[in-house]
């Protein structure tokens, strides 16, 4: 490229590079039968299910403050 302030000079551009299509990827077997005992979460993928534990908490305190822990 030359002087960008010269109105008489025709701009030159680099040669275009041909774009090639990406390789086709074969999707993995994502059926439920290939993941027994698991459920699909769009963020985390296939996750194991299990027993859930929880505690009932009754508090008159500030709702914006942590009063317990989630999970183990």
mmCIF file as Biopython writes it, N, C-alpha, C and O atoms, coordinates in Angstrom:
data_model
#
loop_
_atom_site.group_PDB
_atom_site.id
_atom_site.type_symbol
_atom_site.label_atom_id
_atom_site.label_alt_id
_atom_site.label_comp_id
_atom_site.label_asym_id
_atom_site.label_entity_id
_atom_site.label_seq_id
_atom_site.pdbx_PDB_ins_code
_atom_site.Cartn_x
_atom_site.Cartn_y
_atom_site.Cartn_z
_atom_site.occupancy
_atom_site.B_iso_or_equiv
_atom_site.auth_seq_id
_atom_site.auth_asym_id
_atom_site.pdbx_PDB_model_num
ATOM 1   N N  . UNK A ? 1  ? 0.850   -1.170  0.000  1.0 0.0 1  A 1 
ATOM 2   C CA . UNK A ? 1  ? 0.000   0.000   0.000  1.0 0.0 1  A 1 
ATOM 3   C C  . UNK A ? 1  ? 0.886   1.221   0.000  1.0 0.0 1  A 1 
ATOM 4   O O  . UNK A ? 1  ? 1.981   1.232   0.563  1.0 0.0 1  A 1 
ATOM 5   N N  . UNK A ? 2  ? 0.401   2.199   -0.619 1.0 0.0 2  A 1 
ATOM 6   C CA . UNK A ? 2  ? 1.184   3.419   -0.744 1.0 0.0 2  A 1 
ATOM 7   C C  . UNK A ? 2  ? 0.652   4.529   0.134  1.0 0.0 2  A 1 
ATOM 8   O O  . UNK A ? 2  ? 0.103   4.289   1.209  1.0 0.0 2  A 1 
ATOM 9   N N  . UNK A ? 3  ? 0.823   5.728   -0.337 1.0 0.0 3  A 1 
ATOM 10  C CA . UNK A ? 3  ? 0.409   6.916   0.378  1.0 0.0 3  A 1 
ATOM 11  C C  . UNK A ? 3  ? -1.122  7.003   0.361  1.0 0.0 3  A 1 
ATOM 12  O O  . UNK A ? 3  ? -1.717  7.018   -0.717 1.0 0.0 3  A 1 
ATOM 13  N N  . UNK A ? 4  ? -1.762  7.061   1.510  1.0 0.0 4  A 1 
ATOM 14  C CA . UNK A ? 4  ? -3.223  7.098   1.575  1.0 0.0 4  A 1 
ATOM 15  C C  . UNK A ? 4  ? -3.799  8.490   1.353  1.0 0.0 4  A 1 
ATOM 16  O O  . UNK A ? 4  ? -5.015  8.649   1.245  1.0 0.0 4  A 1 
ATOM 17  N N  . UNK A ? 5  ? -2.935  9.498   1.285  1.0 0.0 5  A 1 
ATOM 18  C CA . UNK A ? 5  ? -3.428  10.855  1.071  1.0 0.0 5  A 1 
ATOM 19  C C  . UNK A ? 5  ? -3.377  11.260  -0.402 1.0 0.0 5  A 1 
ATOM 20  O O  . UNK A ? 5  ? -3.893  12.321  -0.754 1.0 0.0 5  A 1 
ATOM 21  N N  . UNK A ? 6  ? -2.764  10.438  -1.283 1.0 0.0 6  A 1 
ATOM 22  C CA . UNK A ? 6  ? -2.654  10.746  -2.696 1.0 0.0 6  A 1 
ATOM 23  C C  . UNK A ? 6  ? -3.923  10.257  -3.398 1.0 0.0 6  A 1 
ATOM 24  O O  . UNK A ? 6  ? -4.124  9.051   -3.545 1.0 0.0 6  A 1 
ATOM 25  N N  . UNK A ? 7  ? -4.783  11.194  -3.835 1.0 0.0 7  A 1 
ATOM 26  C CA . UNK A ? 7  ? -6.051  10.849  -4.465 1.0 0.0 7  A 1 
ATOM 27  C C  . UNK A ? 7  ? -5.867  10.284  -5.869 1.0 0.0 7  A 1 
ATOM 28  O O  . UNK A ? 7  ? -6.778  9.643   -6.393 1.0 0.0 7  A 1 
ATOM 29  N N  . UNK A ? 8  ? -4.706  10.506  -6.491 1.0 0.0 8  A 1 
ATOM 30  C CA . UNK A ? 8  ? -4.471  10.023  -7.849 1.0 0.0 8  A 1 
ATOM 31  C C  . UNK A ? 8  ? -3.965  8.580   -7.876 1.0 0.0 8  A 1 
ATOM 32  O O  . UNK A ? 8  ? -3.989  7.941   -8.928 1.0 0.0 8  A 1 
ATOM 33  N N  . UNK A ? 9  ? -3.512  8.064   -6.746 1.0 0.0 9  A 1 
ATOM 34  C CA . UNK A ? 9  ? -2.972  6.711   -6.716 1.0 0.0 9  A 1 
ATOM 35  C C  . UNK A ? 9  ? -4.100  5.698   -6.493 1.0 0.0 9  A 1 
ATOM 36  O O  . UNK A ? 9  ? -4.909  5.836   -5.576 1.0 0.0 9  A 1 
ATOM 37  N N  . UNK A ? 10 ? -4.130  4.688   -7.349 1.0 0.0 10 A 1 
ATOM 38  C CA . UNK A ? 10 ? -5.143  3.639   -7.233 1.0 0.0 10 A 1 
ATOM 39  C C  . UNK A ? 10 ? -4.707  2.679   -6.136 1.0 0.0 10 A 1 
ATOM 40  O O  . UNK A ? 10 ? -3.557  2.241   -6.124 1.0 0.0 10 A 1 
ATOM 41  N N  . UNK A ? 11 ? -5.624  2.336   -5.195 1.0 0.0 11 A 1 
ATOM 42  C CA . UNK A ? 11 ? -5.221  1.430   -4.114 1.0 0.0 11 A 1 
ATOM 43  C C  . UNK A ? 11 ? -4.978  0.019   -4.627 1.0 0.0 11 A 1 
ATOM 44  O O  . UNK A ? 11 ? -5.619  -0.434  -5.575 1.0 0.0 11 A 1 
ATOM 45  N N  . UNK A ? 12 ? -4.057  -0.652  -3.995 1.0 0.0 12 A 1 
ATOM 46  C CA . UNK A ? 12 ? -3.778  -2.043  -4.354 1.0 0.0 12 A 1 
ATOM 47  C C  . UNK A ? 12 ? -4.128  -2.914  -3.151 1.0 0.0 12 A 1 
ATOM 48  O O  . UNK A ? 12 ? -3.928  -2.530  -1.998 1.0 0.0 12 A 1 
ATOM 49  N N  . UNK A ? 13 ? -4.654  -4.094  -3.456 1.0 0.0 13 A 1 
ATOM 50  C CA . UNK A ? 13 ? -5.081  -5.005  -2.402 1.0 0.0 13 A 1 
ATOM 51  C C  . UNK A ? 13 ? -4.349  -6.336  -2.553 1.0 0.0 13 A 1 
ATOM 52  O O  . UNK A ? 13 ? -4.004  -6.734  -3.666 1.0 0.0 13 A 1 
ATOM 53  N N  . UNK A ? 14 ? -4.113  -7.024  -1.438 1.0 0.0 14 A 1 
ATOM 54  C CA . UNK A ? 14 ? -3.441  -8.321  -1.535 1.0 0.0 14 A 1 
ATOM 55  C C  . UNK A ? 14 ? -4.351  -9.333  -2.240 1.0 0.0 14 A 1 
ATOM 56  O O  . UNK A ? 14 ? -5.573  -9.181  -2.266 1.0 0.0 14 A 1 
ATOM 57  N N  . UNK A ? 15 ? -3.726  -10.367 -2.808 1.0 0.0 15 A 1 
ATOM 58  C CA . UNK A ? 15 ? -4.468  -11.396 -3.507 1.0 0.0 15 A 1 
ATOM 59  C C  . UNK A ? 15 ? -5.445  -12.091 -2.566 1.0 0.0 15 A 1 
ATOM 60  O O  . UNK A ? 15 ? -5.138  -12.304 -1.393 1.0 0.0 15 A 1 
ATOM 61  N N  . UNK A ? 16 ? -6.629  -12.446 -3.084 1.0 0.0 16 A 1 
ATOM 62  C CA . UNK A ? 16 ? -7.591  -13.145 -2.253 1.0 0.0 16 A 1 
ATOM 63  C C  . UNK A ? 16 ? -7.155  -14.592 -2.057 1.0 0.0 16 A 1 
ATOM 64  O O  . UNK A ? 16 ? -6.716  -15.263 -2.991 1.0 0.0 16 A 1 
ATOM 65  N N  . UNK A ? 17 ? -7.289  -15.046 -0.830 1.0 0.0 17 A 1 
ATOM 66  C CA . UNK A ? 17 ? -6.960  -16.417 -0.503 1.0 0.0 17 A 1 
ATOM 67  C C  . UNK A ? 17 ? -8.259  -17.220 -0.602 1.0 0.0 17 A 1 
ATOM 68  O O  . UNK A ? 17 ? -9.258  -16.840 0.009  1.0 0.0 17 A 1 
ATOM 69  N N  . UNK A ? 18 ? -8.265  -18.322 -1.359 1.0 0.0 18 A 1 
ATOM 70  C CA . UNK A ? 18 ? -9.504  -19.092 -1.479 1.0 0.0 18 A 1 
ATOM 71  C C  . UNK A ? 18 ? -9.927  -19.692 -0.143 1.0 0.0 18 A 1 
ATOM 72  O O  . UNK A ? 18 ? -9.092  -20.147 0.639  1.0 0.0 18 A 1 
ATOM 73  N N  . UNK A ? 19 ? -11.220 -19.686 0.105  1.0 0.0 19 A 1 
ATOM 74  C CA . UNK A ? 19 ? -11.769 -20.224 1.343  1.0 0.0 19 A 1 
ATOM 75  C C  . UNK A ? 19 ? -12.160 -21.666 1.099  1.0 0.0 19 A 1 
ATOM 76  O O  . UNK A ? 19 ? -12.878 -21.972 0.147  1.0 0.0 19 A 1 
ATOM 77  N N  . UNK A ? 20 ? -11.689 -22.546 1.959  1.0 0.0 20 A 1 
ATOM 78  C CA . UNK A ? 20 ? -12.039 -23.956 1.822  1.0 0.0 20 A 1 
ATOM 79  C C  . UNK A ? 20 ? -13.066 -24.323 2.884  1.0 0.0 20 A 1 
ATOM 80  O O  . UNK A ? 20 ? -13.046 -23.782 3.990  1.0 0.0 20 A 1 
ATOM 81  N N  . UNK A ? 21 ? -13.951 -25.232 2.548  1.0 0.0 21 A 1 
ATOM 82  C CA . UNK A ? 21 ? -14.981 -25.670 3.486  1.0 0.0 21 A 1 
ATOM 83  C C  . UNK A ? 21 ? -14.344 -26.504 4.591  1.0 0.0 21 A 1 
ATOM 84  O O  . UNK A ? 21 ? -13.407 -27.260 4.338  1.0 0.0 21 A 1 
ATOM 85  N N  . UNK A ? 22 ? -14.852 -26.370 5.822  1.0 0.0 22 A 1 
ATOM 86  C CA . UNK A ? 22 ? -14.302 -27.181 6.909  1.0 0.0 22 A 1 
ATOM 87  C C  . UNK A ? 22 ? -14.658 -28.649 6.708  1.0 0.0 22 A 1 
ATOM 88  O O  . UNK A ? 22 ? -15.635 -28.981 6.037  1.0 0.0 22 A 1 
ATOM 89  N N  . UNK A ? 23 ? -13.847 -29.518 7.301  1.0 0.0 23 A 1 
ATOM 90  C CA . UNK A ? 23 ? -14.095 -30.948 7.191  1.0 0.0 23 A 1 
ATOM 91  C C  . UNK A ? 23 ? -15.399 -31.299 7.898  1.0 0.0 23 A 1 
ATOM 92  O O  . UNK A ? 23 ? -15.725 -30.732 8.940  1.0 0.0 23 A 1 
ATOM 93  N N  . UNK A ? 24 ? -16.128 -32.225 7.329  1.0 0.0 24 A 1 
ATOM 94  C CA . UNK A ? 24 ? -17.379 -32.658 7.923  1.0 0.0 24 A 1 
ATOM 95  C C  . UNK A ? 24 ? -17.066 -33.589 9.083  1.0 0.0 24 A 1 
ATOM 96  O O  . UNK A ? 24 ? -16.332 -34.567 8.936  1.0 0.0 24 A 1 
ATOM 97  N N  . UNK A ? 25 ? -17.638 -33.267 10.245 1.0 0.0 25 A 1 
ATOM 98  C CA . UNK A ? 25 ? -17.411 -34.089 11.421 1.0 0.0 25 A 1 
ATOM 99  C C  . UNK A ? 25 ? -18.612 -34.995 11.632 1.0 0.0 25 A 1 
ATOM 100 O O  . UNK A ? 25 ? -19.759 -34.558 11.542 1.0 0.0 25 A 1 
ATOM 101 N N  . UNK A ? 26 ? -18.339 -36.241 11.909 1.0 0.0 26 A 1 
ATOM 102 C CA . UNK A ? 26 ? -19.410 -37.197 12.168 1.0 0.0 26 A 1 
ATOM 103 C C  . UNK A ? 26 ? -19.831 -37.031 13.624 1.0 0.0 26 A 1 
ATOM 104 O O  . UNK A ? 26 ? -18.999 -37.143 14.526 1.0 0.0 26 A 1 
ATOM 105 N N  . UNK A ? 27 ? -21.130 -36.761 13.864 1.0 0.0 27 A 1 
ATOM 106 C CA . UNK A ? 27 ? -21.562 -36.565 15.251 1.0 0.0 27 A 1 
ATOM 107 C C  . UNK A ? 27 ? -21.449 -37.857 16.057 1.0 0.0 27 A 1 
ATOM 108 O O  . UNK A ? 27 ? -21.639 -38.955 15.533 1.0 0.0 27 A 1 
ATOM 109 N N  . UNK A ? 28 ? -21.142 -37.705 17.320 1.0 0.0 28 A 1 
ATOM 110 C CA . UNK A ? 28 ? -21.047 -38.855 18.215 1.0 0.0 28 A 1 
ATOM 111 C C  . UNK A ? 28 ? -22.447 -39.374 18.511 1.0 0.0 28 A 1 
ATOM 112 O O  . UNK A ? 28 ? -23.434 -38.660 18.335 1.0 0.0 28 A 1 
ATOM 113 N N  . UNK A ? 29 ? -22.527 -40.607 18.958 1.0 0.0 29 A 1 
ATOM 114 C CA . UNK A ? 29 ? -23.808 -41.195 19.312 1.0 0.0 29 A 1 
ATOM 115 C C  . UNK A ? 29 ? -24.273 -40.557 20.618 1.0 0.0 29 A 1 
ATOM 116 O O  . UNK A ? 29 ? -23.783 -40.901 21.694 1.0 0.0 29 A 1 
ATOM 117 N N  . UNK A ? 30 ? -25.213 -39.634 20.519 1.0 0.0 30 A 1 
ATOM 118 C CA . UNK A ? 30 ? -25.691 -38.914 21.696 1.0 0.0 30 A 1 
ATOM 119 C C  . UNK A ? 30 ? -27.074 -39.351 22.118 1.0 0.0 30 A 1 
ATOM 120 O O  . UNK A ? 30 ? -27.810 -38.569 22.720 1.0 0.0 30 A 1 
ATOM 121 N N  . UNK A ? 31 ? -27.443 -40.580 21.816 1.0 0.0 31 A 1 
ATOM 122 C CA . UNK A ? 31 ? -28.752 -41.058 22.229 1.0 0.0 31 A 1 
ATOM 123 C C  . UNK A ? 31 ? -28.712 -41.432 23.707 1.0 0.0 31 A 1 
ATOM 124 O O  . UNK A ? 31 ? -27.645 -41.667 24.274 1.0 0.0 31 A 1 
ATOM 125 N N  . UNK A ? 32 ? -29.883 -41.482 24.312 1.0 0.0 32 A 1 
ATOM 126 C CA . UNK A ? 32 ? -29.944 -41.820 25.728 1.0 0.0 32 A 1 
ATOM 127 C C  . UNK A ? 32 ? -29.471 -43.242 25.985 1.0 0.0 32 A 1 
ATOM 128 O O  . UNK A ? 32 ? -28.977 -43.547 27.070 1.0 0.0 32 A 1 
ATOM 129 N N  . UNK A ? 33 ? -29.622 -44.127 24.982 1.0 0.0 33 A 1 
ATOM 130 C CA . UNK A ? 33 ? -29.199 -45.509 25.183 1.0 0.0 33 A 1 
ATOM 131 C C  . UNK A ? 33 ? -27.680 -45.635 25.286 1.0 0.0 33 A 1 
ATOM 132 O O  . UNK A ? 33 ? -27.175 -46.614 25.835 1.0 0.0 33 A 1 
ATOM 133 N N  . UNK A ? 34 ? -26.954 -44.654 24.763 1.0 0.0 34 A 1 
ATOM 134 C CA . UNK A ? 34 ? -25.498 -44.703 24.866 1.0 0.0 34 A 1 
ATOM 135 C C  . UNK A ? 34 ? -24.991 -44.052 26.147 1.0 0.0 34 A 1 
ATOM 136 O O  . UNK A ? 34 ? -23.791 -44.071 26.423 1.0 0.0 34 A 1 
ATOM 137 N N  . UNK A ? 35 ? -25.913 -43.467 26.940 1.0 0.0 35 A 1 
ATOM 138 C CA . UNK A ? 35 ? -25.556 -42.812 28.206 1.0 0.0 35 A 1 
ATOM 139 C C  . UNK A ? 35 ? -26.523 -43.278 29.297 1.0 0.0 35 A 1 
ATOM 140 O O  . UNK A ? 35 ? -27.313 -42.475 29.793 1.0 0.0 35 A 1 
ATOM 141 N N  . UNK A ? 36 ? -26.478 -44.556 29.680 1.0 0.0 36 A 1 
ATOM 142 C CA . UNK A ? 36 ? -27.436 -45.044 30.685 1.0 0.0 36 A 1 
ATOM 143 C C  . UNK A ? 36 ? -27.221 -44.372 32.037 1.0 0.0 36 A 1 
ATOM 144 O O  . UNK A ? 36 ? -26.088 -44.222 32.495 1.0 0.0 36 A 1 
ATOM 145 N N  . UNK A ? 37 ? -28.312 -43.974 32.665 1.0 0.0 37 A 1 
ATOM 146 C CA . UNK A ? 37 ? -28.233 -43.363 33.991 1.0 0.0 37 A 1 
ATOM 147 C C  . UNK A ? 37 ? -27.802 -41.915 33.969 1.0 0.0 37 A 1 
ATOM 148 O O  . UNK A ? 37 ? -27.556 -41.332 35.026 1.0 0.0 37 A 1 
ATOM 149 N N  . UNK A ? 38 ? -27.704 -41.317 32.794 1.0 0.0 38 A 1 
ATOM 150 C CA . UNK A ? 38 ? -27.292 -39.925 32.697 1.0 0.0 38 A 1 
ATOM 151 C C  . UNK A ? 38 ? -28.390 -39.096 32.037 1.0 0.0 38 A 1 
ATOM 152 O O  . UNK A ? 38 ? -29.249 -39.625 31.330 1.0 0.0 38 A 1 
ATOM 153 N N  . UNK A ? 39 ? -28.345 -37.801 32.278 1.0 0.0 39 A 1 
ATOM 154 C CA . UNK A ? 39 ? -29.254 -36.861 31.616 1.0 0.0 39 A 1 
ATOM 155 C C  . UNK A ? 39 ? -28.409 -35.816 30.908 1.0 0.0 39 A 1 
ATOM 156 O O  . UNK A ? 39 ? -27.287 -35.522 31.320 1.0 0.0 39 A 1 
ATOM 157 N N  . UNK A ? 40 ? -28.963 -35.257 29.836 1.0 0.0 40 A 1 
ATOM 158 C CA . UNK A ? 40 ? -28.210 -34.277 29.049 1.0 0.0 40 A 1 
ATOM 159 C C  . UNK A ? 40 ? -28.545 -32.866 29.498 1.0 0.0 40 A 1 
ATOM 160 O O  . UNK A ? 40 ? -29.714 -32.486 29.563 1.0 0.0 40 A 1 
ATOM 161 N N  . UNK A ? 41 ? -27.528 -32.104 29.803 1.0 0.0 41 A 1 
ATOM 162 C CA . UNK A ? 41 ? -27.662 -30.695 30.127 1.0 0.0 41 A 1 
ATOM 163 C C  . UNK A ? 41 ? -26.957 -29.918 29.030 1.0 0.0 41 A 1 
ATOM 164 O O  . UNK A ? 41 ? -25.799 -30.208 28.730 1.0 0.0 41 A 1 
ATOM 165 N N  . UNK A ? 42 ? -27.630 -28.921 28.407 1.0 0.0 42 A 1 
ATOM 166 C CA . UNK A ? 42 ? -26.999 -28.211 27.289 1.0 0.0 42 A 1 
ATOM 167 C C  . UNK A ? 42 ? -25.717 -27.466 27.661 1.0 0.0 42 A 1 
ATOM 168 O O  . UNK A ? 42 ? -24.896 -27.190 26.786 1.0 0.0 42 A 1 
ATOM 169 N N  . UNK A ? 43 ? -25.533 -27.141 28.918 1.0 0.0 43 A 1 
ATOM 170 C CA . UNK A ? 43 ? -24.327 -26.432 29.343 1.0 0.0 43 A 1 
ATOM 171 C C  . UNK A ? 43 ? -23.222 -27.410 29.732 1.0 0.0 43 A 1 
ATOM 172 O O  . UNK A ? 43 ? -22.070 -27.236 29.333 1.0 0.0 43 A 1 
ATOM 173 N N  . UNK A ? 44 ? -23.568 -28.442 30.513 1.0 0.0 44 A 1 
ATOM 174 C CA . UNK A ? 44 ? -22.563 -29.349 31.053 1.0 0.0 44 A 1 
ATOM 175 C C  . UNK A ? 44 ? -22.440 -30.652 30.278 1.0 0.0 44 A 1 
ATOM 176 O O  . UNK A ? 44 ? -21.502 -31.414 30.511 1.0 0.0 44 A 1 
ATOM 177 N N  . UNK A ? 45 ? -23.366 -30.926 29.358 1.0 0.0 45 A 1 
ATOM 178 C CA . UNK A ? 45 ? -23.318 -32.175 28.608 1.0 0.0 45 A 1 
ATOM 179 C C  . UNK A ? 45 ? -23.988 -33.291 29.392 1.0 0.0 45 A 1 
ATOM 180 O O  . UNK A ? 45 ? -24.919 -33.039 30.157 1.0 0.0 45 A 1 
ATOM 181 N N  . UNK A ? 46 ? -23.522 -34.529 29.209 1.0 0.0 46 A 1 
ATOM 182 C CA . UNK A ? 46 ? -24.095 -35.683 29.890 1.0 0.0 46 A 1 
ATOM 183 C C  . UNK A ? 46 ? -23.599 -35.715 31.328 1.0 0.0 46 A 1 
ATOM 184 O O  . UNK A ? 46 ? -22.392 -35.712 31.571 1.0 0.0 46 A 1 
ATOM 185 N N  . UNK A ? 47 ? -24.534 -35.746 32.292 1.0 0.0 47 A 1 
ATOM 186 C CA . UNK A ? 47 ? -24.167 -35.764 33.707 1.0 0.0 47 A 1 
ATOM 187 C C  . UNK A ? 47 ? -24.826 -36.953 34.387 1.0 0.0 47 A 1 
ATOM 188 O O  . UNK A ? 47 ? -25.903 -37.393 33.986 1.0 0.0 47 A 1 
ATOM 189 N N  . UNK A ? 48 ? -24.167 -37.469 35.423 1.0 0.0 48 A 1 
ATOM 190 C CA . UNK A ? 48 ? -24.707 -38.581 36.203 1.0 0.0 48 A 1 
ATOM 191 C C  . UNK A ? 48 ? -25.795 -38.057 37.128 1.0 0.0 48 A 1 
ATOM 192 O O  . UNK A ? 48 ? -25.680 -36.973 37.701 1.0 0.0 48 A 1 
ATOM 193 N N  . UNK A ? 49 ? -26.839 -38.840 37.259 1.0 0.0 49 A 1 
ATOM 194 C CA . UNK A ? 49 ? -27.891 -38.481 38.203 1.0 0.0 49 A 1 
ATOM 195 C C  . UNK A ? 49 ? -27.623 -39.223 39.505 1.0 0.0 49 A 1 
ATOM 196 O O  . UNK A ? 49 ? -26.940 -40.247 39.520 1.0 0.0 49 A 1 
ATOM 197 N N  . UNK A ? 50 ? -28.154 -38.705 40.571 1.0 0.0 50 A 1 
ATOM 198 C CA . UNK A ? 50 ? -27.938 -39.338 41.866 1.0 0.0 50 A 1 
ATOM 199 C C  . UNK A ? 50 ? -28.949 -38.820 42.866 1.0 0.0 50 A 1 
ATOM 200 O O  . UNK A ? 50 ? -29.842 -38.043 42.526 1.0 0.0 50 A 1 
ATOM 201 N N  . UNK A ? 51 ? -28.798 -39.259 44.098 1.0 0.0 51 A 1 
ATOM 202 C CA . UNK A ? 51 ? -29.700 -38.821 45.158 1.0 0.0 51 A 1 
ATOM 203 C C  . UNK A ? 51 ? -29.440 -37.361 45.487 1.0 0.0 51 A 1 
ATOM 204 O O  . UNK A ? 51 ? -28.297 -36.903 45.500 1.0 0.0 51 A 1 
ATOM 205 N N  . UNK A ? 52 ? -30.503 -36.651 45.747 1.0 0.0 52 A 1 
ATOM 206 C CA . UNK A ? 52 ? -30.409 -35.246 46.117 1.0 0.0 52 A 1 
ATOM 207 C C  . UNK A ? 52 ? -30.592 -35.118 47.613 1.0 0.0 52 A 1 
ATOM 208 O O  . UNK A ? 52 ? -31.506 -35.712 48.184 1.0 0.0 52 A 1 
ATOM 209 N N  . UNK A ? 53 ? -29.735 -34.353 48.246 1.0 0.0 53 A 1 
ATOM 210 C CA . UNK A ? 53 ? -29.884 -34.096 49.672 1.0 0.0 53 A 1 
ATOM 211 C C  . UNK A ? 53 ? -30.147 -32.614 49.870 1.0 0.0 53 A 1 
ATOM 212 O O  . UNK A ? 53 ? -29.568 -31.765 49.193 1.0 0.0 53 A 1 
ATOM 213 N N  . UNK A ? 54 ? -31.025 -32.324 50.805 1.0 0.0 54 A 1 
ATOM 214 C CA . UNK A ? 54 ? -31.338 -30.928 51.065 1.0 0.0 54 A 1 
ATOM 215 C C  . UNK A ? 54 ? -31.785 -30.776 52.508 1.0 0.0 54 A 1 
ATOM 216 O O  . UNK A ? 54 ? -32.164 -31.750 53.158 1.0 0.0 54 A 1 
ATOM 217 N N  . UNK A ? 55 ? -31.736 -29.551 53.002 1.0 0.0 55 A 1 
ATOM 218 C CA . UNK A ? 55 ? -32.211 -29.225 54.339 1.0 0.0 55 A 1 
ATOM 219 C C  . UNK A ? 55 ? -33.227 -28.107 54.217 1.0 0.0 55 A 1 
ATOM 220 O O  . UNK A ? 55 ? -33.038 -27.163 53.450 1.0 0.0 55 A 1 
ATOM 221 N N  . UNK A ? 56 ? -34.294 -28.217 54.970 1.0 0.0 56 A 1 
ATOM 222 C CA . UNK A ? 56 ? -35.284 -27.144 55.018 1.0 0.0 56 A 1 
ATOM 223 C C  . UNK A ? 56 ? -34.755 -26.104 55.994 1.0 0.0 56 A 1 
ATOM 224 O O  . UNK A ? 56 ? -34.406 -26.434 57.127 1.0 0.0 56 A 1 
ATOM 225 N N  . UNK A ? 57 ? -34.697 -24.876 55.568 1.0 0.0 57 A 1 
ATOM 226 C CA . UNK A ? 57 ? -34.154 -23.805 56.395 1.0 0.0 57 A 1 
ATOM 227 C C  . UNK A ? 57 ? -35.239 -22.761 56.597 1.0 0.0 57 A 1 
ATOM 228 O O  . UNK A ? 57 ? -35.846 -22.288 55.637 1.0 0.0 57 A 1 
ATOM 229 N N  . UNK A ? 58 ? -35.471 -22.417 57.815 1.0 0.0 58 A 1 
ATOM 230 C CA . UNK A ? 58 ? -36.451 -21.385 58.138 1.0 0.0 58 A 1 
ATOM 231 C C  . UNK A ? 58 ? -35.709 -20.299 58.895 1.0 0.0 58 A 1 
ATOM 232 O O  . UNK A ? 58 ? -35.189 -20.542 59.985 1.0 0.0 58 A 1 
ATOM 233 N N  . UNK A ? 59 ? -35.657 -19.126 58.336 1.0 0.0 59 A 1 
ATOM 234 C CA . UNK A ? 59 ? -34.875 -18.069 58.955 1.0 0.0 59 A 1 
ATOM 235 C C  . UNK A ? 59 ? -35.598 -16.746 58.806 1.0 0.0 59 A 1 
ATOM 236 O O  . UNK A ? 59 ? -36.198 -16.465 57.769 1.0 0.0 59 A 1 
ATOM 237 N N  . UNK A ? 60 ? -35.536 -15.945 59.842 1.0 0.0 60 A 1 
ATOM 238 C CA . UNK A ? 60 ? -36.078 -14.589 59.787 1.0 0.0 60 A 1 
ATOM 239 C C  . UNK A ? 60 ? -34.974 -13.582 59.498 1.0 0.0 60 A 1 
ATOM 240 O O  . UNK A ? 60 ? -35.194 -12.375 59.594 1.0 0.0 60 A 1 
ATOM 241 N N  . UNK A ? 61 ? -33.787 -14.068 59.146 1.0 0.0 61 A 1 
ATOM 242 C CA . UNK A ? 61 ? -32.644 -13.197 58.916 1.0 0.0 61 A 1 
ATOM 243 C C  . UNK A ? 61 ? -32.700 -12.507 57.556 1.0 0.0 61 A 1 
ATOM 244 O O  . UNK A ? 61 ? -33.682 -12.618 56.823 1.0 0.0 61 A 1 
ATOM 245 N N  . UNK A ? 62 ? -31.656 -11.816 57.251 1.0 0.0 62 A 1 
ATOM 246 C CA . UNK A ? 62 ? -31.537 -11.086 55.989 1.0 0.0 62 A 1 
ATOM 247 C C  . UNK A ? 62 ? -31.491 -12.090 54.831 1.0 0.0 62 A 1 
ATOM 248 O O  . UNK A ? 62 ? -30.636 -12.976 54.816 1.0 0.0 62 A 1 
ATOM 249 N N  . UNK A ? 63 ? -32.403 -11.957 53.865 1.0 0.0 63 A 1 
ATOM 250 C CA . UNK A ? 63 ? -32.459 -12.913 52.760 1.0 0.0 63 A 1 
ATOM 251 C C  . UNK A ? 63 ? -31.270 -12.771 51.820 1.0 0.0 63 A 1 
ATOM 252 O O  . UNK A ? 63 ? -31.048 -13.647 50.985 1.0 0.0 63 A 1 
ATOM 253 N N  . UNK A ? 64 ? -30.511 -11.708 51.930 1.0 0.0 64 A 1 
ATOM 254 C CA . UNK A ? 64 ? -29.358 -11.491 51.060 1.0 0.0 64 A 1 
ATOM 255 C C  . UNK A ? 64 ? -28.064 -12.054 51.637 1.0 0.0 64 A 1 
ATOM 256 O O  . UNK A ? 64 ? -26.997 -11.884 51.048 1.0 0.0 64 A 1 
ATOM 257 N N  . UNK A ? 65 ? -28.151 -12.722 52.785 1.0 0.0 65 A 1 
ATOM 258 C CA . UNK A ? 65 ? -26.959 -13.287 53.395 1.0 0.0 65 A 1 
ATOM 259 C C  . UNK A ? 65 ? -27.032 -14.798 53.340 1.0 0.0 65 A 1 
ATOM 260 O O  . UNK A ? 65 ? -28.107 -15.383 53.476 1.0 0.0 65 A 1 
ATOM 261 N N  . UNK A ? 66 ? -25.898 -15.420 53.143 1.0 0.0 66 A 1 
ATOM 262 C CA . UNK A ? 66 ? -25.843 -16.868 53.068 1.0 0.0 66 A 1 
ATOM 263 C C  . UNK A ? 66 ? -26.152 -17.468 54.434 1.0 0.0 66 A 1 
ATOM 264 O O  . UNK A ? 66 ? -25.580 -17.071 55.449 1.0 0.0 66 A 1 
ATOM 265 N N  . UNK A ? 67 ? -27.070 -18.437 54.437 1.0 0.0 67 A 1 
ATOM 266 C CA . UNK A ? 67 ? -27.435 -19.064 55.700 1.0 0.0 67 A 1 
ATOM 267 C C  . UNK A ? 67 ? -27.148 -20.548 55.684 1.0 0.0 67 A 1 
ATOM 268 O O  . UNK A ? 67 ? -27.425 -21.234 56.667 1.0 0.0 67 A 1 
ATOM 269 N N  . UNK A ? 68 ? -26.608 -21.060 54.608 1.0 0.0 68 A 1 
ATOM 270 C CA . UNK A ? 68 ? -26.304 -22.481 54.536 1.0 0.0 68 A 1 
ATOM 271 C C  . UNK A ? 68 ? -25.420 -22.748 53.339 1.0 0.0 68 A 1 
ATOM 272 O O  . UNK A ? 68 ? -24.908 -21.819 52.715 1.0 0.0 68 A 1 
ATOM 273 N N  . UNK A ? 69 ? -25.242 -24.017 53.019 1.0 0.0 69 A 1 
ATOM 274 C CA . UNK A ? 69 ? -24.448 -24.377 51.866 1.0 0.0 69 A 1 
ATOM 275 C C  . UNK A ? 69 ? -25.306 -25.184 50.902 1.0 0.0 69 A 1 
ATOM 276 O O  . UNK A ? 69 ? -26.244 -25.870 51.309 1.0 0.0 69 A 1 
ATOM 277 N N  . UNK A ? 70 ? -24.975 -25.093 49.630 1.0 0.0 70 A 1 
ATOM 278 C CA . UNK A ? 70 ? -25.688 -25.854 48.617 1.0 0.0 70 A 1 
ATOM 279 C C  . UNK A ? 70 ? -24.874 -27.088 48.274 1.0 0.0 70 A 1 
ATOM 280 O O  . UNK A ? 70 ? -23.684 -26.986 47.974 1.0 0.0 70 A 1 
ATOM 281 N N  . UNK A ? 71 ? -25.505 -28.250 48.318 1.0 0.0 71 A 1 
ATOM 282 C CA . UNK A ? 71 ? -24.828 -29.476 47.912 1.0 0.0 71 A 1 
ATOM 283 C C  . UNK A ? 71 ? -23.741 -29.870 48.884 1.0 0.0 71 A 1 
ATOM 284 O O  . UNK A ? 71 ? -23.523 -29.251 49.925 1.0 0.0 71 A 1 
ATOM 285 N N  . UNK A ? 72 ? -23.083 -30.918 48.494 1.0 0.0 72 A 1 
ATOM 286 C CA . UNK A ? 72 ? -21.983 -31.382 49.338 1.0 0.0 72 A 1 
ATOM 287 C C  . UNK A ? 72 ? -20.774 -31.666 48.507 1.0 0.0 72 A 1 
ATOM 288 O O  . UNK A ? 72 ? -19.740 -32.068 49.040 1.0 0.0 72 A 1 
#
